[in-house]
Amino acid sequence: MSAQPEALRLAERLERYDATRSGYARHCYFAAAELRRLHNVNAALLEALKDMGARYGLTDLAREAIAKAEGGTS
C-alpha cells in the first residue's frame, strides 16, 4: 500500500491546529478543505487520463503525467 498523499497529510495537520493558540485556525480549516478538494479533483483527472489512454493510447506526455501523479520521478 502506498503512503498517504502529501496533500492529505497536510490537510490532517491543518485540521488538528489548536484554535486556542492562534487566530489562524479558521484559515487552517479552510486550507485543509481546499487541499482535500484539490486532491479529489486530481484523482478524478488522473482516472480520466488513464481511461482515455486505455481507449485511444497514451502519448509520452500523458505517460509522464501519470507517472508523476503516481509518485514517479518522470
C-alpha positions as CSV (number, residue, x, y, z in Angstrom):
1,M,0.0,0.0,0.0
2,S,1.3,3.5,-0.9
3,A,1.9,6.2,1.6
4,Q,-0.7,8.9,2.2
5,P,-0.6,11.7,-0.4
6,E,1.2,14.8,0.9
7,A,-1.9,17.0,0.3
8,L,-4.0,14.8,2.6
9,R,-1.2,14.6,5.2
10,L,-1.0,18.3,5.3
11,A,-4.8,18.6,5.4
12,E,-4.9,16.4,8.5
13,R,-2.2,18.5,10.2
14,L,-4.1,21.8,9.4
15,E,-7.3,20.4,10.8
16,R,-5.6,19.5,14.1
17,Y,-4.3,23.0,14.5
18,D,-5.2,24.2,18.0
19,A,-7.7,27.0,17.7
20,T,-6.9,28.2,21.3
21,R,-3.3,29.1,20.4
22,S,-3.8,31.2,17.3
23,G,-6.4,33.2,15.3
24,Y,-5.3,31.3,12.2
25,A,-7.2,28.2,13.0
26,R,-10.1,29.1,10.8
27,H,-7.8,29.7,7.8
28,C,-6.2,26.3,8.5
29,Y,-9.6,24.6,8.4
30,F,-10.4,26.2,5.0
31,A,-7.0,25.4,3.7
32,A,-7.4,21.8,4.7
33,A,-10.8,21.6,3.0
34,E,-9.2,23.1,-0.2
35,L,-6.3,20.6,-0.1
36,R,-8.8,17.7,0.1
37,R,-10.9,19.1,-2.7
38,L,-7.9,19.5,-5.0
39,H,-6.7,16.0,-4.1
40,N,-10.1,14.6,-5.2
41,V,-10.1,16.7,-8.4
42,N,-6.6,15.5,-9.2
43,A,-7.6,11.8,-8.6
44,A,-10.6,12.2,-10.9
45,L,-8.5,13.8,-13.7
46,L,-5.9,11.1,-13.4
47,E,-8.5,8.4,-13.8
48,A,-10.0,10.1,-16.8
49,L,-6.5,10.4,-18.4
50,K,-5.9,6.7,-17.8
51,D,-9.3,5.8,-19.2
52,M,-8.6,7.9,-22.3
53,G,-5.2,6.2,-22.6
54,A,-6.8,2.8,-22.4
55,R,-9.2,3.7,-25.2
56,Y,-7.0,5.7,-27.5
57,G,-3.4,5.1,-26.5
58,L,-1.1,7.3,-24.5
59,T,1.3,9.9,-25.6
60,D,4.7,10.2,-24.0
61,L,3.5,13.4,-22.3
62,A,0.5,11.6,-20.9
63,R,2.7,8.7,-19.6
64,E,4.9,11.2,-17.9
65,A,2.0,13.0,-16.3
66,I,0.6,9.7,-15.0
67,A,4.0,8.6,-13.6
68,K,4.4,12.0,-11.9
69,A,0.9,11.9,-10.4
70,E,1.5,8.4,-9.0
71,G,4.7,9.4,-7.4
72,G,7.2,8.6,-10.1
73,T,10.2,10.8,-11.0
74,S,9.3,11.5,-14.6
